[in-house]
């Protein structure tokens, strides 16, 4: 995933890269898409490594945040608790995540 996609910082909805064979890490620069309010889809790929803490900067997200069905590992970043406007569609399922669910989610 090119880091330059983080420069699409005026994008408000529908960032789809789902159902491909993308096999890199999630670039930290995608946290710069901080105007996004719905439709952040990176599910059903081969993404590995950890979930970048910078994705917590997508704090305008209200619906449809999908990172499911990849090979993401480690812990769920507490910074995702900043997505406190989410009302539906927060998916991290079918990964290799460990530890507990941070209490910051759902506050």
Secondary structure, DSSP 8 states (H G I E B T S, - for coil): --GGGGG-TT--EEEE--SS---S---GGGGG-TT--EEEE--SS--EE---GGGGG-TT--EEEE--SSEEEE---GGGGG-TT--EEEE--SSEE-S---TTTT-
